[in-house]
Amino acid sequence: RKNLQILSPEQIELAKMLLCEGQSHLFSHWPEPGVDDRSKLSFFEQVSRLNASYPGGLVSYIKNARSLLADSKAGKNPFDGFTPSVPSGEVLTFGDDNFMMLEEEGIREAQNAAFVLVAGGLGERLGYKGIKLALPSEITTGTCFLQHYVESILALQEASCKLSPGKCDAQIPLVIMTSDDTHAPTLQLLESHSYFGMKTDQVKLLKQEKVACLADNDARLALDPNDKYKIQTKPHGHGDVHALLHSSGVLNQWKNSGVKWVLFFQDTNGLLFKAIPASLGVSSIKGYHVNSLSVPRKAKEAIGGITKLTHADGRTMVINVEYNQLDPLLRATGHADGDVNCETGYSPFPGNINQLILELGQYIEELNKTKGAIAEFVNPKYKDSTKTSFKSSTRLECMMQDYPKTLPSSARVGFTVMDAWLAYAPVKNNPEDAAKVPKGNPYHSATSGEMAIYRANSLILRKAGVQIADPVVDVFNGQEVEVWPRIMWKPKWALIFSDVRKKVLTGCSVSQRSTMVISGQNVFLDGLSLDGTIVINAISGAEVKLTGSVQNKGWILKHIDYKDSSFPEEMRIRGFIIDKVEQLVMNYTEPGKFCIGS
Ligand code: UGB
């Protein structure tokens, strides 16, 4: 009580609130005024931040925690009363007429879109110390994830504007959610690369705060073991993105500038933008308020399953059920084998890849009601079966894909399934964990993420008529992968399949050991026969035709051991480097018509 005299009126209110909420232990060790006063004030600065950053403040956080901890202790099933079933959604086939129609529609709508990238996670599972956005998505060009995302959005912007020249000043906004762990390096990455070509005011960083840790079932807040004047904190999860978008006021700004769609995506999926135009097309044509992009999912794969839940009282919702909950839910509802593959070789529940498209008007309406608060969960590790104490402190968590849980039944919630080879290749697992993934399930590693990009580009060119040699199978970091020709193009060269078809003219072929890098808008494959490496850099005014035979020693993938610390971490986690032995590099910096080959 004596310490109250050093506090401001606002801090006194916070102290009273904590005492009323059973948090007196936070002060029990406080010495007399005059001792550690600076630390005491910084304690209240932290309390004030924690209070401001949670919808409803710390009182709500503590109340929610008590209730969820009680449910957890009682073993309450979060899906009590619900029966799972397989929902029906839009299943798309790459390259068919419907797919191409949806892609065109998606490009048209892109100028009404805003993108939100959740990038507050550090990627402990990957064993990479830097931020994942700075990691090269592939090492043929060395383009990092963030550069690829920004260039894809800029290409969408340009393509969309071309379809409606009247709105050509539209800039597609990008919000990046960061955390204390990722904020400074994300900003530095952007600044040191001139925002990869975006206007600085086109990109906005919103930092999520961590939440207070909980020491026991009474939701007593945990003190930091290294600082008795600090509350221990941990990440609250990607679900924070909704509250941040709401409180920052950015959604209303978007609405006023004509934005209609908000597209959420994650930090390391090098394929995602191949799936964006068609899925945005689905949202537009179906008028979905919520559209989740999903891929066929292998049973027990570490991605959530899109599930229809029907309650005994008749309520239904189509929602992601997280991978660790799907199997117990199925077993508890009469599916004795749990989460298993069906005759297709996949789980009947499509896999959630956390790419959500929300219709802005309905999103704002909903957030005005909820303030962005998302259904939370708690996952305490108990010391023993009495469930009376924890092995270590816990905290509440939330996931962005749980947004539809609070929606009224009138909301149009759908999902779109696309081939995984086209849409999903995240980089999440370190080499040792990836090598332990059951055979046939995706590794989700830096190795598989990179190989998936080459495979997708090869398959797309094949579909457009190029003769692409079959892949060879190789093993990197203990993971067996298909190695296709290393074909890369900038998003400006082709965003959708019809772009690719326009750029591929007559009979071309690419051998398996080849590498092709296209950086230029008007580069055409016209009878090229490639066996080696070709790199084309051309300004948009230069029209370049690749014809005839190009043959050289090329670029060779060389195995490295991930434990060999003489290589940088971003190479070790993929298990190979590229030995650039010989290549044809052509740079076109002046406008004109050019032809290379033979
Ligand atoms: N992230 C944040 O921005 N803040 C946080 O506090 C935490 C994460 P993970 P996770 O697509 O493969 C999700 O850790 O959470 C960002 C879905 O829940 O990579 O295990 C982080 O930077 C799951 O249903 O994934 O699983 C990253 O960009 C499935 O869809 C993103 O959130 C799975 O992703 C995801 O974080 C998947």
Residues whose N, C-alpha, C, O or C-beta is under 5 A from the ligand:
A	BS01	UGB	V118 A119 G120 G121 M177 P235 H236 G237 H238 Q266 D267 A302 I303 G304 N352 I353 N354 M399 P426
